[in-house]
């Protein structure tokens, strides 16, 4: 468990319904989904769930992108 910067104001010894209502009203879930940390975790999970062929496809596309960028860099240097 890790602390985040998202804070919800609830009274001391609040019950589950009170905490749930405060959580829903604060919009913390939406703020979390928009955070960079959540996006990183989602990307990591998506990568973990890929097949061998999907990873191979990504590898080929990255290789093509590097070739294009390298050619453009050589053109700028010349």
mmCIF file of the N, C-alpha and C atoms, coordinates in Angstrom:
data_MODEL
# 
_entry.id   MODEL 
# 
loop_
_atom_site.group_PDB 
_atom_site.id 
_atom_site.type_symbol 
_atom_site.label_atom_id 
_atom_site.label_alt_id 
_atom_site.label_comp_id 
_atom_site.label_asym_id 
_atom_site.label_entity_id 
_atom_site.label_seq_id 
_atom_site.pdbx_PDB_ins_code 
_atom_site.Cartn_x 
_atom_site.Cartn_y 
_atom_site.Cartn_z 
_atom_site.occupancy 
_atom_site.B_iso_or_equiv 
_atom_site.pdbx_formal_charge 
_atom_site.auth_seq_id 
_atom_site.auth_comp_id 
_atom_site.auth_asym_id 
_atom_site.auth_atom_id 
_atom_site.pdbx_PDB_model_num 
ATOM 1   N N  . UNK A 1 1  ? 0.851   -1.166  0.000   1.00 0.00 ? 1  UNK A N  1 
ATOM 2   C CA . UNK A 1 1  ? 0.000   0.000   0.000   1.00 0.00 ? 1  UNK A CA 1 
ATOM 3   C C  . UNK A 1 1  ? 0.901   1.235   0.000   1.00 0.00 ? 1  UNK A C  1 
ATOM 4   N N  . UNK A 1 2  ? 0.527   2.212   -0.770  1.00 0.00 ? 2  UNK A N  1 
ATOM 5   C CA . UNK A 1 2  ? 1.308   3.432   -0.886  1.00 0.00 ? 2  UNK A CA 1 
ATOM 6   C C  . UNK A 1 2  ? 0.386   4.633   -0.748  1.00 0.00 ? 2  UNK A C  1 
ATOM 7   N N  . UNK A 1 3  ? 0.875   5.657   -0.085  1.00 0.00 ? 3  UNK A N  1 
ATOM 8   C CA . UNK A 1 3  ? 0.100   6.886   0.056   1.00 0.00 ? 3  UNK A CA 1 
ATOM 9   C C  . UNK A 1 3  ? 0.161   7.692   -1.230  1.00 0.00 ? 3  UNK A C  1 
ATOM 10  N N  . UNK A 1 4  ? -0.923  8.375   -1.530  1.00 0.00 ? 4  UNK A N  1 
ATOM 11  C CA . UNK A 1 4  ? -0.974  9.259   -2.685  1.00 0.00 ? 4  UNK A CA 1 
ATOM 12  C C  . UNK A 1 4  ? -1.335  10.657  -2.209  1.00 0.00 ? 4  UNK A C  1 
ATOM 13  N N  . UNK A 1 5  ? -1.371  11.592  -3.137  1.00 0.00 ? 5  UNK A N  1 
ATOM 14  C CA . UNK A 1 5  ? -1.691  12.971  -2.767  1.00 0.00 ? 5  UNK A CA 1 
ATOM 15  C C  . UNK A 1 5  ? -3.200  13.225  -2.712  1.00 0.00 ? 5  UNK A C  1 
ATOM 16  N N  . UNK A 1 6  ? -3.994  12.221  -3.004  1.00 0.00 ? 6  UNK A N  1 
ATOM 17  C CA . UNK A 1 6  ? -5.443  12.376  -2.995  1.00 0.00 ? 6  UNK A CA 1 
ATOM 18  C C  . UNK A 1 6  ? -5.969  12.205  -1.572  1.00 0.00 ? 6  UNK A C  1 
ATOM 19  N N  . UNK A 1 7  ? -6.705  13.202  -1.101  1.00 0.00 ? 7  UNK A N  1 
ATOM 20  C CA . UNK A 1 7  ? -7.188  13.215  0.279   1.00 0.00 ? 7  UNK A CA 1 
ATOM 21  C C  . UNK A 1 7  ? -8.698  13.408  0.273   1.00 0.00 ? 7  UNK A C  1 
ATOM 22  N N  . UNK A 1 8  ? -9.377  12.688  1.162   1.00 0.00 ? 8  UNK A N  1 
ATOM 23  C CA . UNK A 1 8  ? -10.824 12.819  1.328   1.00 0.00 ? 8  UNK A CA 1 
ATOM 24  C C  . UNK A 1 8  ? -11.082 13.200  2.776   1.00 0.00 ? 8  UNK A C  1 
ATOM 25  N N  . UNK A 1 9  ? -11.847 14.250  2.988   1.00 0.00 ? 9  UNK A N  1 
ATOM 26  C CA . UNK A 1 9  ? -12.198 14.679  4.341   1.00 0.00 ? 9  UNK A CA 1 
ATOM 27  C C  . UNK A 1 9  ? -13.387 13.865  4.828   1.00 0.00 ? 9  UNK A C  1 
ATOM 28  N N  . UNK A 1 10 ? -13.178 13.092  5.878   1.00 0.00 ? 10 UNK A N  1 
ATOM 29  C CA . UNK A 1 10 ? -14.252 12.336  6.518   1.00 0.00 ? 10 UNK A CA 1 
ATOM 30  C C  . UNK A 1 10 ? -14.123 12.520  8.024   1.00 0.00 ? 10 UNK A C  1 
ATOM 31  N N  . UNK A 1 11 ? -15.244 12.472  8.732   1.00 0.00 ? 11 UNK A N  1 
ATOM 32  C CA . UNK A 1 11 ? -15.174 12.612  10.189  1.00 0.00 ? 11 UNK A CA 1 
ATOM 33  C C  . UNK A 1 11 ? -14.498 11.397  10.826  1.00 0.00 ? 11 UNK A C  1 
ATOM 34  N N  . UNK A 1 12 ? -14.011 11.600  12.019  1.00 0.00 ? 12 UNK A N  1 
ATOM 35  C CA . UNK A 1 12 ? -13.351 10.530  12.762  1.00 0.00 ? 12 UNK A CA 1 
ATOM 36  C C  . UNK A 1 12 ? -14.346 9.399   13.025  1.00 0.00 ? 12 UNK A C  1 
ATOM 37  N N  . UNK A 1 13 ? -13.885 8.166   12.898  1.00 0.00 ? 13 UNK A N  1 
ATOM 38  C CA . UNK A 1 13 ? -14.687 6.966   13.135  1.00 0.00 ? 13 UNK A CA 1 
ATOM 39  C C  . UNK A 1 13 ? -15.902 6.892   12.210  1.00 0.00 ? 13 UNK A C  1 
ATOM 40  N N  . UNK A 1 14 ? -15.753 7.366   10.985  1.00 0.00 ? 14 UNK A N  1 
ATOM 41  C CA . UNK A 1 14 ? -16.850 7.323   10.016  1.00 0.00 ? 14 UNK A CA 1 
ATOM 42  C C  . UNK A 1 14 ? -17.092 5.884   9.580   1.00 0.00 ? 14 UNK A C  1 
ATOM 43  N N  . UNK A 1 15 ? -18.340 5.559   9.356   1.00 0.00 ? 15 UNK A N  1 
ATOM 44  C CA . UNK A 1 15 ? -18.704 4.220   8.917   1.00 0.00 ? 15 UNK A CA 1 
ATOM 45  C C  . UNK A 1 15 ? -18.493 4.046   7.424   1.00 0.00 ? 15 UNK A C  1 
ATOM 46  N N  . UNK A 1 16 ? -18.667 2.836   6.974   1.00 0.00 ? 16 UNK A N  1 
ATOM 47  C CA . UNK A 1 16 ? -18.459 2.517   5.568   1.00 0.00 ? 16 UNK A CA 1 
ATOM 48  C C  . UNK A 1 16 ? -19.359 3.325   4.636   1.00 0.00 ? 16 UNK A C  1 
ATOM 49  N N  . UNK A 1 17 ? -20.661 3.465   4.914   1.00 0.00 ? 17 UNK A N  1 
ATOM 50  C CA . UNK A 1 17 ? -21.502 4.254   4.004   1.00 0.00 ? 17 UNK A CA 1 
ATOM 51  C C  . UNK A 1 17 ? -21.051 5.714   3.904   1.00 0.00 ? 17 UNK A C  1 
ATOM 52  N N  . UNK A 1 18 ? -20.614 6.290   5.019   1.00 0.00 ? 18 UNK A N  1 
ATOM 53  C CA . UNK A 1 18 ? -20.155 7.682   5.017   1.00 0.00 ? 18 UNK A CA 1 
ATOM 54  C C  . UNK A 1 18 ? -18.891 7.827   4.182   1.00 0.00 ? 18 UNK A C  1 
ATOM 55  N N  . UNK A 1 19 ? -17.961 6.903   4.361   1.00 0.00 ? 19 UNK A N  1 
ATOM 56  C CA . UNK A 1 19 ? -16.708 6.951   3.600   1.00 0.00 ? 19 UNK A CA 1 
ATOM 57  C C  . UNK A 1 19 ? -16.987 6.743   2.119   1.00 0.00 ? 19 UNK A C  1 
ATOM 58  N N  . UNK A 1 20 ? -17.881 5.809   1.796   1.00 0.00 ? 20 UNK A N  1 
ATOM 59  C CA . UNK A 1 20 ? -18.217 5.549   0.392   1.00 0.00 ? 20 UNK A CA 1 
ATOM 60  C C  . UNK A 1 20 ? -18.858 6.774   -0.251  1.00 0.00 ? 20 UNK A C  1 
ATOM 61  N N  . UNK A 1 21 ? -19.747 7.427   0.476   1.00 0.00 ? 21 UNK A N  1 
ATOM 62  C CA . UNK A 1 21 ? -20.404 8.621   -0.049  1.00 0.00 ? 21 UNK A CA 1 
ATOM 63  C C  . UNK A 1 21 ? -19.377 9.735   -0.282  1.00 0.00 ? 21 UNK A C  1 
ATOM 64  N N  . UNK A 1 22 ? -18.472 9.934   0.673   1.00 0.00 ? 22 UNK A N  1 
ATOM 65  C CA . UNK A 1 22 ? -17.437 10.962  0.537   1.00 0.00 ? 22 UNK A CA 1 
ATOM 66  C C  . UNK A 1 22 ? -16.493 10.628  -0.612  1.00 0.00 ? 22 UNK A C  1 
ATOM 67  N N  . UNK A 1 23 ? -16.167 9.357   -0.766  1.00 0.00 ? 23 UNK A N  1 
ATOM 68  C CA . UNK A 1 23 ? -15.285 8.920   -1.853  1.00 0.00 ? 23 UNK A CA 1 
ATOM 69  C C  . UNK A 1 23 ? -15.924 9.193   -3.208  1.00 0.00 ? 23 UNK A C  1 
ATOM 70  N N  . UNK A 1 24 ? -17.200 8.833   -3.347  1.00 0.00 ? 24 UNK A N  1 
ATOM 71  C CA . UNK A 1 24 ? -17.903 9.051   -4.612  1.00 0.00 ? 24 UNK A CA 1 
ATOM 72  C C  . UNK A 1 24 ? -18.062 10.536  -4.918  1.00 0.00 ? 24 UNK A C  1 
ATOM 73  N N  . UNK A 1 25 ? -18.334 11.343  -3.888  1.00 0.00 ? 25 UNK A N  1 
ATOM 74  C CA . UNK A 1 25 ? -18.546 12.775  -4.091  1.00 0.00 ? 25 UNK A CA 1 
ATOM 75  C C  . UNK A 1 25 ? -17.249 13.505  -4.435  1.00 0.00 ? 25 UNK A C  1 
ATOM 76  N N  . UNK A 1 26 ? -16.122 13.009  -3.945  1.00 0.00 ? 26 UNK A N  1 
ATOM 77  C CA . UNK A 1 26 ? -14.856 13.719  -4.153  1.00 0.00 ? 26 UNK A CA 1 
ATOM 78  C C  . UNK A 1 26 ? -14.280 13.516  -5.548  1.00 0.00 ? 26 UNK A C  1 
ATOM 79  N N  . UNK A 1 27 ? -14.664 12.447  -6.221  1.00 0.00 ? 27 UNK A N  1 
ATOM 80  C CA . UNK A 1 27 ? -14.142 12.194  -7.563  1.00 0.00 ? 27 UNK A CA 1 
ATOM 81  C C  . UNK A 1 27 ? -12.700 11.714  -7.567  1.00 0.00 ? 27 UNK A C  1 
ATOM 82  N N  . UNK A 1 28 ? -12.271 11.093  -6.489  1.00 0.00 ? 28 UNK A N  1 
ATOM 83  C CA . UNK A 1 28 ? -10.890 10.634  -6.385  1.00 0.00 ? 28 UNK A CA 1 
ATOM 84  C C  . UNK A 1 28 ? -10.586 9.552   -7.416  1.00 0.00 ? 28 UNK A C  1 
ATOM 85  N N  . UNK A 1 29 ? -11.533 8.692   -7.686  1.00 0.00 ? 29 UNK A N  1 
ATOM 86  C CA . UNK A 1 29 ? -11.300 7.613   -8.653  1.00 0.00 ? 29 UNK A CA 1 
ATOM 87  C C  . UNK A 1 29 ? -10.990 8.188   -10.039 1.00 0.00 ? 29 UNK A C  1 
ATOM 88  N N  . UNK A 1 30 ? -11.703 9.237   -10.435 1.00 0.00 ? 30 UNK A N  1 
ATOM 89  C CA . UNK A 1 30 ? -11.456 9.866   -11.735 1.00 0.00 ? 30 UNK A CA 1 
ATOM 90  C C  . UNK A 1 30 ? -10.104 10.571  -11.743 1.00 0.00 ? 30 UNK A C  1 
ATOM 91  N N  . UNK A 1 31 ? -9.786  11.262  -10.647 1.00 0.00 ? 31 UNK A N  1 
ATOM 92  C CA . UNK A 1 31 ? -8.488  11.939  -10.555 1.00 0.00 ? 31 UNK A CA 1 
ATOM 93  C C  . UNK A 1 31 ? -7.357  10.921  -10.622 1.00 0.00 ? 31 UNK A C  1 
ATOM 94  N N  . UNK A 1 32 ? -7.541  9.787   -9.946  1.00 0.00 ? 32 UNK A N  1 
ATOM 95  C CA . UNK A 1 32 ? -6.519  8.740   -9.963  1.00 0.00 ? 32 UNK A CA 1 
ATOM 96  C C  . UNK A 1 32 ? -6.346  8.195   -11.379 1.00 0.00 ? 32 UNK A C  1 
ATOM 97  N N  . UNK A 1 33 ? -7.447  7.966   -12.080 1.00 0.00 ? 33 UNK A N  1 
ATOM 98  C CA . UNK A 1 33 ? -7.368  7.422   -13.435 1.00 0.00 ? 33 UNK A CA 1 
ATOM 99  C C  . UNK A 1 33 ? -6.633  8.364   -14.380 1.00 0.00 ? 33 UNK A C  1 
ATOM 100 N N  . UNK A 1 34 ? -6.674  9.665   -14.109 1.00 0.00 ? 34 UNK A N  1 
ATOM 101 C CA . UNK A 1 34 ? -5.998  10.648  -14.950 1.00 0.00 ? 34 UNK A CA 1 
ATOM 102 C C  . UNK A 1 34 ? -4.535  10.840  -14.571 1.00 0.00 ? 34 UNK A C  1 
ATOM 103 N N  . UNK A 1 35 ? -4.105  10.311  -13.436 1.00 0.00 ? 35 UNK A N  1 
ATOM 104 C CA . UNK A 1 35 ? -2.737  10.533  -12.970 1.00 0.00 ? 35 UNK A CA 1 
ATOM 105 C C  . UNK A 1 35 ? -1.737  9.713   -13.783 1.00 0.00 ? 35 UNK A C  1 
ATOM 106 N N  . UNK A 1 36 ? -0.510  10.198  -13.817 1.00 0.00 ? 36 UNK A N  1 
ATOM 107 C CA . UNK A 1 36 ? 0.544   9.521   -14.560 1.00 0.00 ? 36 UNK A CA 1 
ATOM 108 C C  . UNK A 1 36 ? 0.847   8.153   -13.953 1.00 0.00 ? 36 UNK A C  1 
ATOM 109 N N  . UNK A 1 37 ? 0.794   8.073   -12.650 1.00 0.00 ? 37 UNK A N  1 
ATOM 110 C CA . UNK A 1 37 ? 1.067   6.819   -11.946 1.00 0.00 ? 37 UNK A CA 1 
ATOM 111 C C  . UNK A 1 37 ? 0.070   5.737   -12.365 1.00 0.00 ? 37 UNK A C  1 
ATOM 112 N N  . UNK A 1 38 ? -1.213  6.094   -12.402 1.00 0.00 ? 38 UNK A N  1 
ATOM 113 C CA . UNK A 1 38 ? -2.241  5.127   -12.796 1.00 0.00 ? 38 UNK A CA 1 
ATOM 114 C C  . UNK A 1 38 ? -2.060  4.705   -14.249 1.00 0.00 ? 38 UNK A C  1 
ATOM 115 N N  . UNK A 1 39 ? -1.701  5.653   -15.104 1.00 0.00 ? 39 UNK A N  1 
ATOM 116 C CA . UNK A 1 39 ? -1.487  5.322   -16.511 1.00 0.00 ? 39 UNK A CA 1 
ATOM 117 C C  . UNK A 1 39 ? -0.290  4.386   -16.673 1.00 0.00 ? 39 UNK A C  1 
ATOM 118 N N  . UNK A 1 40 ? 0.759   4.609   -15.863 1.00 0.00 ? 40 UNK A N  1 
ATOM 119 C CA . UNK A 1 40 ? 1.923   3.729   -15.903 1.00 0.00 ? 40 UNK A CA 1 
ATOM 120 C C  . UNK A 1 40 ? 1.549   2.317   -15.477 1.00 0.00 ? 40 UNK A C  1 
ATOM 121 N N  . UNK A 1 41 ? 0.765   2.215   -14.405 1.00 0.00 ? 41 UNK A N  1 
ATOM 122 C CA . UNK A 1 41 ? 0.331   0.897   -13.937 1.00 0.00 ? 41 UNK A CA 1 
ATOM 123 C C  . UNK A 1 41 ? -0.550  0.204   -14.975 1.00 0.00 ? 41 UNK A C  1 
ATOM 124 N N  . UNK A 1 42 ? -1.415  0.972   -15.639 1.00 0.00 ? 42 UNK A N  1 
ATOM 125 C CA . UNK A 1 42 ? -2.284  0.398   -16.668 1.00 0.00 ? 42 UNK A CA 1 
ATOM 126 C C  . UNK A 1 42 ? -1.460  -0.089  -17.862 1.00 0.00 ? 42 UNK A C  1 
ATOM 127 N N  . UNK A 1 43 ? -0.453  0.692   -18.249 1.00 0.00 ? 43 UNK A N  1 
ATOM 128 C CA . UNK A 1 43 ? 0.406   0.285   -19.361 1.00 0.00 ? 43 UNK A CA 1 
ATOM 129 C C  . UNK A 1 43 ? 1.192   -0.972  -19.004 1.00 0.00 ? 43 UNK A C  1 
ATOM 130 N N  . UNK A 1 44 ? 1.662   -1.045  -17.769 1.00 0.00 ? 44 UNK A N  1 
ATOM 131 C CA . UNK A 1 44 ? 2.394   -2.223  -17.307 1.00 0.00 ? 44 UNK A CA 1 
ATOM 132 C C  . UNK A 1 44 ? 1.494   -3.461  -17.339 1.00 0.00 ? 44 UNK A C  1 
ATOM 133 N N  . UNK A 1 45 ? 0.262   -3.292  -16.911 1.00 0.00 ? 45 UNK A N  1 
ATOM 134 C CA . UNK A 1 45 ? -0.696  -4.404  -16.910 1.00 0.00 ? 45 UNK A CA 1 
ATOM 135 C C  . UNK A 1 45 ? -1.025  -4.831  -18.343 1.00 0.00 ? 45 UNK A C  1 
ATOM 136 N N  . UNK A 1 46 ? -1.183  -3.851  -19.240 1.00 0.00 ? 46 UNK A N  1 
ATOM 137 C CA . UNK A 1 46 ? -1.472  -4.168  -20.636 1.00 0.00 ? 46 UNK A CA 1 
ATOM 138 C C  . UNK A 1 46 ? -0.300  -4.920  -21.259 1.00 0.00 ? 46 UNK A C  1 
ATOM 139 N N  . UNK A 1 47 ? 0.907   -4.496  -20.943 1.00 0.00 ? 47 UNK A N  1 
ATOM 140 C CA . UNK A 1 47 ? 2.103   -5.161  -21.462 1.00 0.00 ? 47 UNK A CA 1 
ATOM 141 C C  . UNK A 1 47 ? 2.183   -6.599  -20.932 1.00 0.00 ? 47 UNK A C  1 
ATOM 142 N N  . UNK A 1 48 ? 1.818   -6.778  -19.671 1.00 0.00 ? 48 UNK A N  1 
ATOM 143 C CA . UNK A 1 48 ? 1.876   -8.103  -19.063 1.00 0.00 ? 48 UNK A CA 1 
ATOM 144 C C  . UNK A 1 48 ? 0.876   -9.060  -19.709 1.00 0.00 ? 48 UNK A C  1 
ATOM 145 N N  . UNK A 1 49 ? -0.221  -8.534  -20.219 1.00 0.00 ? 49 UNK A N  1 
ATOM 146 C CA . UNK A 1 49 ? -1.277  -9.364  -20.794 1.00 0.00 ? 49 UNK A CA 1 
ATOM 147 C C  . UNK A 1 49 ? -1.154  -9.564  -22.302 1.00 0.00 ? 49 UNK A C  1 
ATOM 148 N N  . UNK A 1 50 ? -0.046  -9.136  -22.909 1.00 0.00 ? 50 UNK A N  1 
ATOM 149 C CA . UNK A 1 50 ? 0.109   -9.296  -24.350 1.00 0.00 ? 50 UNK A CA 1 
ATOM 150 C C  . UNK A 1 50 ? 0.626   -10.690 -24.685 1.00 0.00 ? 50 UNK A C  1 
ATOM 151 N N  . UNK A 1 51 ? 0.359   -11.090 -25.912 1.00 0.00 ? 51 UNK A N  1 
ATOM 152 C CA . UNK A 1 51 ? 0.848   -12.378 -26.397 1.00 0.00 ? 51 UNK A CA 1 
ATOM 153 C C  . UNK A 1 51 ? 2.230   -12.189 -27.010 1.00 0.00 ? 51 UNK A C  1 
ATOM 154 N N  . UNK A 1 52 ? 2.884   -13.292 -27.340 1.00 0.00 ? 52 UNK A N  1 
ATOM 155 C CA . UNK A 1 52 ? 4.202   -13.222 -27.968 1.00 0.00 ? 52 UNK A CA 1 
ATOM 156 C C  . UNK A 1 52 ? 4.135   -12.464 -29.290 1.00 0.00 ? 52 UNK A C  1 
ATOM 157 N N  . UNK A 1 53 ? 3.101   -12.731 -30.060 1.00 0.00 ? 53 UNK A N  1 
ATOM 158 C CA . UNK A 1 53 ? 2.991   -12.070 -31.360 1.00 0.00 ? 53 UNK A CA 1 
ATOM 159 C C  . UNK A 1 53 ? 2.785   -10.569 -31.203 1.00 0.00 ? 53 UNK A C  1 
ATOM 160 N N  . UNK A 1 54 ? 1.979   -10.159 -30.230 1.00 0.00 ? 54 UNK A N  1 
ATOM 161 C CA . UNK A 1 54 ? 1.764   -8.724  -30.001 1.00 0.00 ? 54 UNK A CA 1 
ATOM 162 C C  . UNK A 1 54 ? 3.061   -8.042  -29.572 1.00 0.00 ? 54 UNK A C  1 
ATOM 163 N N  . UNK A 1 55 ? 3.856   -8.703  -28.725 1.00 0.00 ? 55 UNK A N  1 
ATOM 164 C CA . UNK A 1 55 ? 5.149   -8.138  -28.325 1.00 0.00 ? 55 UNK A CA 1 
ATOM 165 C C  . UNK A 1 55 ? 6.090   -8.047  -29.520 1.00 0.00 ? 55 UNK A C  1 
ATOM 166 N N  . UNK A 1 56 ? 6.067   -9.062  -30.380 1.00 0.00 ? 56 UNK A N  1 
ATOM 167 C CA . UNK A 1 56 ? 6.886   -9.046  -31.582 1.00 0.00 ? 56 UNK A CA 1 
ATOM 168 C C  . UNK A 1 56 ? 6.475   -7.900  -32.501 1.00 0.00 ? 56 UNK A C  1 
ATOM 169 N N  . UNK A 1 57 ? 5.179   -7.690  -32.660 1.00 0.00 ? 57 UNK A N  1 
ATOM 170 C CA . UNK A 1 57 ? 4.679   -6.596  -33.494 1.00 0.00 ? 57 UNK A CA 1 
ATOM 171 C C  . UNK A 1 57 ? 5.148   -5.249  -32.962 1.00 0.00 ? 57 UNK A C  1 
ATOM 172 N N  . UNK A 1 58 ? 5.084   -5.067  -31.651 1.00 0.00 ? 58 UNK A N  1 
ATOM 173 C CA . UNK A 1 58 ? 5.554   -3.821  -31.037 1.00 0.00 ? 58 UNK A CA 1 
ATOM 174 C C  . UNK A 1 58 ? 7.044   -3.647  -31.289 1.00 0.00 ? 58 UNK A C  1 
ATOM 175 N N  . UNK A 1 59 ? 7.806   -4.732  -31.179 1.00 0.00 ? 59 UNK A N  1 
ATOM 176 C CA . UNK A 1 59 ? 9.246   -4.677  -31.407 1.00 0.00 ? 59 UNK A CA 1 
ATOM 177 C C  . UNK A 1 59 ? 9.553   -4.229  -32.838 1.00 0.00 ? 59 UNK A C  1 
ATOM 178 N N  . UNK A 1 60 ? 8.842   -4.780  -33.807 1.00 0.00 ? 60 UNK A N  1 
ATOM 179 C CA . UNK A 1 60 ? 9.058   -4.420  -35.210 1.00 0.00 ? 60 UNK A CA 1 
ATOM 180 C C  . UNK A 1 60 ? 8.706   -2.953  -35.441 1.00 0.00 ? 60 UNK A C  1 
ATOM 181 N N  . UNK A 1 61 ? 7.594   -2.493  -34.869 1.00 0.00 ? 61 UNK A N  1 
ATOM 182 C CA . UNK A 1 61 ? 7.188   -1.097  -35.048 1.00 0.00 ? 61 UNK A CA 1 
ATOM 183 C C  . UNK A 1 61 ? 8.203   -0.142  -34.427 1.00 0.00 ? 61 UNK A C  1 
ATOM 184 N N  . UNK A 1 62 ? 8.731   -0.495  -33.249 1.00 0.00 ? 62 UNK A N  1 
ATOM 185 C CA . UNK A 1 62 ? 9.753   0.348   -32.618 1.00 0.00 ? 62 UNK A CA 1 
ATOM 186 C C  . UNK A 1 62 ? 11.020  0.394   -33.469 1.00 0.00 ? 62 UNK A C  1 
ATOM 187 N N  . UNK A 1 63 ? 11.367  -0.733  -34.066 1.00 0.00 ? 63 UNK A N  1 
ATOM 188 C CA . UNK A 1 63 ? 12.545  -0.792  -34.927 1.00 0.00 ? 63 UNK A CA 1 
ATOM 189 C C  . UNK A 1 63 ? 12.361  0.109   -36.149 1.00 0.00 ? 63 UNK A C  1 
ATOM 190 N N  . UNK A 1 64 ? 11.158  0.082   -36.734 1.00 0.00 ? 64 UNK A N  1 
ATOM 191 C CA . UNK A 1 64 ? 10.869  0.944   -37.883 1.00 0.00 ? 64 UNK A CA 1 
ATOM 192 C C  . UNK A 1 64 ? 10.932  2.415   -37.485 1.00 0.00 ? 64 UNK A C  1 
ATOM 193 N N  . UNK A 1 65 ? 10.396  2.740   -36.306 1.00 0.00 ? 65 UNK A N  1 
ATOM 194 C CA . UNK A 1 65 ? 10.417  4.125   -35.833 1.00 0.00 ? 65 UNK A CA 1 
ATOM 195 C C  . UNK A 1 65 ? 11.856  4.596   -35.627 1.00 0.00 ? 65 UNK A C  1 
ATOM 196 N N  . UNK A 1 66 ? 12.696  3.740   -35.028 1.00 0.00 ? 66 UNK A N  1 
ATOM 197 C CA . UNK A 1 66 ? 14.101  4.106   -34.824 1.00 0.00 ? 66 UNK A CA 1 
ATOM 198 C C  . UNK A 1 66 ? 14.798  4.355   -36.154 1.00 0.00 ? 66 UNK A C  1 
ATOM 199 N N  . UNK A 1 67 ? 14.504  3.550   -37.166 1.00 0.00 ? 67 UNK A N  1 
ATOM 200 C CA . UNK A 1 67 ? 15.122  3.718   -38.478 1.00 0.00 ? 67 UNK A CA 1 
ATOM 201 C C  . UNK A 1 67 ? 14.719  5.049   -39.096 1.00 0.00 ? 67 UNK A C  1 
ATOM 202 N N  . UNK A 1 68 ? 13.460  5.401   -38.986 1.00 0.00 ? 68 UNK A N  1 
ATOM 203 C CA . UNK A 1 68 ? 12.973  6.672   -39.544 1.00 0.00 ? 68 UNK A CA 1 
ATOM 204 C C  . UNK A 1 68 ? 13.610  7.849   -38.818 1.00 0.00 ? 68 UNK A C  1 
ATOM 205 N N  . UNK A 1 69 ? 13.649  7.782   -37.488 1.00 0.00 ? 69 UNK A N  1 
ATOM 206 C CA . UNK A 1 69 ? 14.243  8.874   -36.716 1.00 0.00 ? 69 UNK A CA 1 
ATOM 207 C C  . UNK A 1 69 ? 15.739  8.985   -36.969 1.00 0.00 ? 69 UNK A C  1 
ATOM 208 N N  . UNK A 1 70 ? 16.411  7.860   -37.116 1.00 0.00 ? 70 UNK A N  1 
ATOM 209 C CA . UNK A 1 70 ? 17.846  7.886   -37.407 1.00 0.00 ? 70 UNK A CA 1 
ATOM 210 C C  . UNK A 1 70 ? 18.126  8.516   -38.756 1.00 0.00 ? 70 UNK A C  1 
ATOM 211 N N  . UNK A 1 71 ? 17.313  8.186   -39.751 1.00 0.00 ? 71 UNK A N  1 
ATOM 212 C CA . UNK A 1 71 ? 17.482  8.771   -41.082 1.00 0.00 ? 71 UNK A CA 1 
ATOM 213 C C  . UNK A 1 71 ? 17.233  10.273  -41.041 1.00 0.00 ? 71 UNK A C  1 
ATOM 214 N N  . UNK A 1 72 ? 16.226  10.691  -40.289 1.00 0.00 ? 72 UNK A N  1 
ATOM 215 C CA . UNK A 1 72 ? 15.940  12.124  -40.174 1.00 0.00 ? 72 UNK A CA 1 
ATOM 216 C C  . UNK A 1 72 ? 17.073  12.842  -39.446 1.00 0.00 ? 72 UNK A C  1 
ATOM 217 N N  . UNK A 1 73 ? 17.650  12.215  -38.435 1.00 0.00 ? 73 UNK A N  1 
ATOM 218 C CA . UNK A 1 73 ? 18.758  12.829  -37.698 1.00 0.00 ? 73 UNK A CA 1 
ATOM 219 C C  . UNK A 1 73 ? 19.982  12.975  -38.592 1.00 0.00 ? 73 UNK A C  1 
ATOM 220 N N  . UNK A 1 74 ? 20.257  11.967  -39.423 1.00 0.00 ? 74 UNK A N  1 
ATOM 221 C CA . UNK A 1 74 ? 21.390  12.057  -40.349 1.00 0.00 ? 74 UNK A CA 1 
ATOM 222 C C  . UNK A 1 74 ? 21.178  13.177  -41.358 1.00 0.00 ? 74 UNK A C  1 
ATOM 223 N N  . UNK A 1 75 ? 19.925  13.327  -41.798 1.00 0.00 ? 75 UNK A N  1 
ATOM 224 C CA . UNK A 1 75 ? 19.614  14.366  -42.775 1.00 0.00 ? 75 UNK A CA 1 
ATOM 225 C C  . UNK A 1 75 ? 19.827  15.749  -42.162 1.00 0.00 ? 75 UNK A C  1 
ATOM 226 N N  . UNK A 1 76 ? 19.475  15.921  -40.906 1.00 0.00 ? 76 UNK A N  1 
ATOM 227 C CA . UNK A 1 76 ? 19.641  17.209  -40.226 1.00 0.00 ? 76 UNK A CA 1 
ATOM 228 C C  . UNK A 1 76 ? 21.121  17.504  -40.011 1.00 0.00 ? 76 UNK A C  1 
ATOM 229 N N  . UNK A 1 77 ? 21.900  16.487  -39.667 1.00 0.00 ? 77 UNK A N  1 
ATOM 230 C CA . UNK A 1 77 ? 23.327  16.678  -39.417 1.00 0.00 ? 77 UNK A CA 1 
ATOM 231 C C  . UNK A 1 77 ? 24.080  17.012  -40.695 1.00 0.00 ? 77 UNK A C  1 
ATOM 232 N N  . UNK A 1 78 ? 23.633  16.495  -41.827 1.00 0.00 ? 78 UNK A N  1 
ATOM 233 C CA . UNK A 1 78 ? 24.343  16.706  -43.090 1.00 0.00 ? 78 UNK A CA 1 
ATOM 234 C C  . UNK A 1 78 ? 24.169  18.096  -43.629 1.00 0.00 ? 78 UNK A C  1 
# 
